[in-house]
């Protein structure tokens, strides 16, 4: 557990340029506080301690605005940026070096039992406000755009956006880093509208040329 906590602390410095000292992170970072509470409650849960793990997670939720179920499985180097409103469900599984921004939900889709929350691979980045719902699998090195709603499996090395989310980029090699430039995410719907507009302009020109030739 202590090793995992050290890696969570290092993840803050690796992915947040605003972090200036370990003391600042330990005392003021809500995401790190939530992970401390999770590591403790998860350890107690795996050792079959009743009630206390859930009480710790609810206390952490009250203090940080981040709710992580003690039964969720989270790998090393996990980082929650800002974090307010993050919810991680009971059967969620998260790989190593994953980054979540504020408002992310790893939730279920109903009252079904068993595996009802998503599984995230390694080096996944989930943008602010994104919702990943159901017992789906998100592959390694996936980037999920802000406010996307992911309801189906996502292949590795992909970028997805939209409601419902769709793959807008996929490549055979690993994405180079664990950051995401939200301002430069492509918008395929807007691109298609622009293409249709250009086609209409060209058709209008052709019609005008035909009308002109008939007059002469």
C-alpha angles and dihedrals in degrees: 000000000000091000091053091050091052090051091049089053092049090049089063092058092043094054108024116066089190092067107101105167141011090241091057091050095046093048104036112022110100092192091057091046090052091051092050089054091046094050090051096044092045091052090051091046093053088051090054097246107162127227098348096084092054091045090053092050092050091048089051090049090053092048100040108021089238121116118199118170112229091231094058115108116229126179129216128291093031116167131190111193111213088330107197109152098014113148124188115186132223100263097035116130121200126188130215126302096010122161125206125186126208121299097022117149125199095187147149130256101224146335096302118135129228122034101005102146129071131269117222122198128217124300094014119159119201118193126225116292096007118149121209109187136187135011093309130138126237112197130227121290094015122154118206117197124232116281093007119148110217115197102155137053115282120213120232121271094026139128118217132187139165144049104311093019120244132187111259098168133028130167137173096235131068117273106253102237146004098255133090130210100214092184091064101045110129121244109211094185092055090045090053092050090051090050091050091048090052091050091052091051091051092047090049091052091050091051092048091050091050092050091049093051091051092054091058 
